[in-house]
Amino acid sequence: MTWFQFFNIGLTYITIGIGSAVFFFFVVKKPLLGKFWGAIIVGLVGSFLGGLIDNLFANVIQYLADFNSVNVFAALTTSLLMIWLLSKASYPK
């Protein structure tokens, strides 16, 4: 891999991390430790950790991404996210 490919990968992770921080801070409007800057730092760390997990468990994720022509990883992640959102909407504080 060339330095340009590493640069593009890094920019992708940075964009995902900052996008997640902006979404949670401005759209979801959850109280966060450190406010916007805390959300950016946690978003960047989470983005790079997600990439590291993807590299370490690539075979498992690849297997789950094509199990009987179904992306089990995406379906499981989305279903858990939707259940979490339902639990937050069911009992507002």
Stockholm file with secondary structure:
# STOCKHOLM 1.0

chainA/1-93         MTWFQFFNIGLTYITIGIGSAVFFFFVVKKPLLGKFWGAIIVGLVGSFLGGLIDNLFANVIQYLADFNSVNVFAALTTSLLMIWLLSKASYPK
#=GR chainA/1-93 SS CCHHHHHHHHHHHHHHHHHHHHIIIIIICCCCTTHHHHHHHHHHHHHHHHHHHHHHTHHHHHHHHTBTTBCHHHHHHHHHHHHHHHHHHHSCC
#=GC SS_cons        CCHHHHHHHHHHHHHHHHHHHHIIIIIICCCCTTHHHHHHHHHHHHHHHHHHHHHHTHHHHHHHHTBTTBCHHHHHHHHHHHHHHHHHHHSCC
//
